[in-house]
Amino acid sequence: RSVPLAFYLEELPGGSANSQIPLLVRADMANYDVRRVLVDPGSLCDIMYAHLFQTLQLDETHLTPYVGSDLQGFNGATTKPWGYVDLIVTFGCEETAK
């Protein structure tokens, strides 16, 4: 059973629940401390930039091929994703790790 990530009301940005405000968290990915992970509940996909991919010492053998349409950015430019990657991601440490 998974435990939801939750906050007390006084910890929420602006003091109220707002699903439009992205959350910036720190996580451990593939045994590497990633200091800025943007959690955006309105996003349709999760994106890892090339620099992080290389920092985690991943290569093409870790990718599952992407079959689908190109992704379109806010500026209208499109890009073809390299593929999918499955990683163990941990939030917190020791007894409180999720």
Protein Blocks (a to p, Z undefined) as FASTA:
>chain_A
ZZdddddfklpghhiacfkbccdddddeehiacfbdcddfkbcbdcddfklmmmnopafk
lpccddddddddfkopacddfbdcdddddedehjlpZZ
